[in-house]
Amino acid sequence: MYKLMFKRMIAAWMILNLLGLGLVPAAQAALIGTQASLSMEQREGRLDRIQSLVLRQEVQREMVTLGVDPGAVQGRLAALTDEELQTLEGQLASLPAGGDSVLAVIGVVFLVLLILELVGVTNIFKKP
Amino acid sequence: MARSGAAASLFGILPLALLALSGCAGRVPVVDTPVPPGTPAVELVDTPFFPQEAYQCGPAALATVLGAAGQGVTPTELADKVFLPGRAGSLQLELVAATRGYGRVPYPIEPRLDALLAELQGGRPVLVLQNLGLDTYPVWHYAVVVGFDPGEETVILRSGTQRREVLPVGRFVATWQGAEFWGLVTLTPGELPARPDRSRYLEAVAAMEEVGQTAAALAGYRVALERWPDDAIALLGYGNASYRLGRLDAAREVYARLVQRYPRHAVGHNNLAQALADQADYDGALAAVATALSLSDGDPELRQAVRQTEQEILQRRARAHPRHHSSSRRRRARRSNSALSCASRASE
């Protein structure tokens, strides 16, 4: 029983270290953070440490799937709050991603023109 | 010959089609809030310009606003931080996170045209998300609004490969509305936006604190307290940021101010207890933690956190005066465990 708990603690400690979070010095241990206090008040978006780690790993995985260099992902996620990670999780493929307007717009325009052409409204692709 | 003629007429009709797409087709351009009468003309001509390379409007727009905020960085450098190859674009939240990485406070403005114009008047360009396509076939694009001309009723943007794109207000708003009027300014720590909304601003600052930009957060809380001296979140945040920077006197004083103003603020009493214990005032710390306990009845999670504070203080007092506490040796044996579980909670 105790052995299992000990193993779990070691595992948690190793995950923390792997993720570069490290251990906060014990002197700060009992401080309740501002964000934690806010989320306690709001009663939502609240995560414990392990949930937060799992969430971070999940978003990390999704980012690598979308072609982000695995070595760069952690740095990118480090500046996101837990709440923001919750917004991102599972949504990376569908949230608005601002990209190259010019090509995409030309693509849309081309489609519209093609449809207009096909239904016979316009006649731009045929020259006399 | 015939082919080049077709191409010529195709390009002749392009601008028209573009206009139809961004302005008329798909949605009715509704100005959410009319331009406030008497809004003067403004153009932030010194705003830098980074012509966008393929798919890189996010990095280019972010480099533009960061540059205007005094943080020189190239789109190429930013691309490694915000570009998602699989989406051929960048997400809003990643622009927000990257801003924090450069020590600037990302503040999403109120989703209204007058809020955007107020930032311009305050000298800050605004990074906006636009939908240049249709609701059903969105084409997301980032640009930076740098100017407004009330006479011509136009806005001026740094956008894509255009240093000075001029759009009629109505058309700009239509594209901006497609992106739910999302706009971002990048604040230097300690700077307030033109029309600061209290909870929006404090949320932006608390996020800086959460991701470890403690000094920037402290500056943000300080200016928040100048504006809203009695705000409980600003007081708590100022105390916590001070504490994490090792400024125990400042932290203790502001926690004391917090619980004096809000006597039922359990977290305030808890953190005051911690700061007092750090300064070896164990009696004061135990009194404060007792108050925190009495106030945390209906909240099991908070109560558990306060209990741990109490344990920590008792342990420290035992260490400081070992002779008075026979059970101190047993407590010491458990210390490594409790330090671990405390630490896993501390950075929440």
Interface residues (C-beta under 8 A of the other chain):
Chain A: M9 A12 W13 L16 L21 L23 V24 P25 A26 A27 Q28 A29 A30 L31 I32 G33 T34 Q35 A36 S37 L38 M40 L47 D48 R49 I50 S52 M63 T65 L66 G67 V68 D69 A72 G75 R76 L77 A78 A79 L80 T81 D82 E84 T87 L88 L92 A93 L95 P96 A97 G98 G99 D100 S101 V102 L103 A104 V105 I106 V108 V109 V112 L113 I124 F125 K126 K127
Chain B: A2 G5 A6 S9 L10 I13 L14 A17 L18 L21 Q52 A54 Y55 Q56 C57 G58 A61 D80 K81 V82 L84 P85 G86 R87 A88 G89 S90 L91 Q92 L93 E94 V96 A97 A98 R100 G101 L129 Q130 N131 L132 G133 L134 Y137 P138 V139 W140 H141 Y142 S159 G160 T161 A179 E203 A206 A207 E209 E210 V211 G212 I233 L236 G237 N240 A241 Y243 R244 V267 N270 N271 A273 Q274 A277 D278 D299 E301 L302 A305 Q308 T309 E312 I313 N337 A339 L340 S341 C342 A343 S344 R345 A346 S347 E348
